[in-house]
Amino acid sequence: MGLLGELLLLPLAPARGSLWVLRQVVTEAERQYYDPSAIRRELSLLEERLEAGEIDEAEFDRCEDELLARLQHRTGQDF
């Protein structure tokens, strides 16, 4: 894009910058959400909650399935 194009798009610079920042935030949030070590920690905490009687077996199974789906999404493996 030439100088004229840049000048014409200059009023949109704040919006373009905001969009870039938003993309970076979403990318980092997804990285953390699908991080295998974070998921394994959550699985461990979930098991502790089951053993402590804080949740029942049905709640454990539901949460475990969600966590394993996140892990599968990240690694591409079937469980």
C-alpha positions, 0 to 999 in steps of 0.5 A: 500500500502506498503513501496515499493509501496509508493516509486514507486509512490513518483515521482507522488506525485506532480501530486497527490497533484495537483489533490487533490488541484484541487478537493478541488477547484472544490468542493468549487466552486460548493458549492458557485455556488449552495448556496441557499442564493447566488442564492436568492441574485442574484434573488433579484439583477435580479429583481432590474435590471428589475425594473430599466429598465437595462434588459427586461422581456425576459432577466429577464425570461432567467436569472431567469430560470437559477437561479431557475435551480441552486436552484433546483439542490441544493435542489432537489425541483421542482419549 
